[in-house]
Amino acid sequence: MIKLNRLDGEPFILNAELIRYIESRPDTFVSLTTGERLVVKQSMDEVLALALEYQRSKYLLPGLPVDVASRSTHSFGITTG
């Protein structure tokens, strides 16, 4: 889950698993796998960073082997440590 803001500044929580793609035209549109499109205050790069951080954090929970966490972050182009 990531926290975003509507254009009027109203915050909401989005399930980052539902993001299909993000566009900047010039407002930022987040298209979901459900077909819904949201317009958010954050830039495309900010939404991307939040979504990647969310995905990365899923694999940093206690109980997962270290090789699973490093393999997952590598696939997103994120380097650790």
C-alpha positions as CSV (number, residue, x, y, z in Angstrom):
1,M,0.0,0.0,0.0
2,I,1.3,3.5,-0.9
3,K,0.0,6.9,0.3
4,L,-0.8,9.3,-2.5
5,N,-2.8,12.6,-2.8
6,R,-5.6,13.6,-5.2
7,L,-5.1,16.9,-7.1
8,D,-7.1,18.7,-4.4
9,G,-4.6,17.4,-1.8
10,E,-6.9,14.7,-0.3
11,P,-4.7,11.8,0.8
12,F,-5.7,8.2,0.0
13,I,-4.0,4.8,0.2
14,L,-3.5,2.8,-3.0
15,N,-2.8,-0.9,-3.3
16,A,0.4,-0.7,-5.3
17,E,-0.2,-4.3,-6.6
18,L,-3.0,-2.8,-8.8
19,I,-0.8,-0.4,-10.7
20,R,-0.7,-1.2,-14.4
21,Y,1.2,1.9,-15.6
22,I,1.9,5.5,-14.8
23,E,1.7,8.5,-17.2
24,S,2.7,12.1,-17.0
25,R,0.5,14.3,-19.3
26,P,1.2,16.8,-17.5
27,D,-0.8,15.6,-14.6
28,T,0.1,12.2,-13.3
29,F,-2.3,9.4,-14.2
30,V,-2.1,6.0,-12.5
31,S,-3.9,3.3,-14.5
32,L,-4.9,0.3,-12.5
33,T,-5.4,-3.4,-13.5
34,T,-9.1,-2.9,-12.8
35,G,-9.4,-0.3,-15.6
36,E,-9.7,2.6,-13.3
37,R,-7.6,5.7,-13.8
38,L,-6.6,8.0,-11.0
39,V,-5.1,11.5,-11.2
40,V,-2.6,12.2,-8.4
41,K,-0.6,15.2,-7.2
42,Q,2.7,13.2,-7.0
43,S,5.0,13.1,-10.1
44,M,5.4,10.0,-12.1
45,D,8.9,9.5,-10.6
46,E,7.5,9.9,-7.1
47,V,4.7,7.3,-7.7
48,L,7.3,4.9,-9.2
49,A,9.7,5.3,-6.3
50,L,6.8,4.7,-3.8
51,A,5.7,1.6,-5.7
52,L,9.2,0.2,-6.0
53,E,9.9,0.8,-2.3
54,Y,6.6,-1.0,-1.5
55,Q,7.6,-4.0,-3.6
56,R,11.1,-4.0,-2.1
57,S,9.7,-3.8,1.5
58,K,7.6,-6.9,0.9
59,Y,10.7,-9.0,0.7
60,L,12.4,-7.4,3.7
61,L,10.0,-8.9,6.2
62,P,11.4,-11.2,8.9
63,G,11.4,-14.8,8.0
64,L,12.4,-14.6,4.4
65,P,15.8,-16.0,3.3
66,V,18.3,-13.3,2.4
67,D,18.8,-14.6,-1.2
68,V,15.1,-14.1,-1.9
69,A,15.3,-10.4,-0.8
70,S,18.4,-9.7,-2.8
71,R,17.0,-11.5,-5.9
72,S,13.8,-9.5,-5.7
73,T,15.5,-6.1,-5.3
74,H,17.9,-6.9,-8.2
75,S,15.0,-7.6,-10.5
76,F,13.7,-4.0,-9.8
77,G,17.1,-2.5,-10.5
78,I,17.5,-1.5,-6.8
79,T,20.9,-1.9,-5.2
80,T,21.2,-2.5,-1.5
81,G,23.9,-1.8,1.1
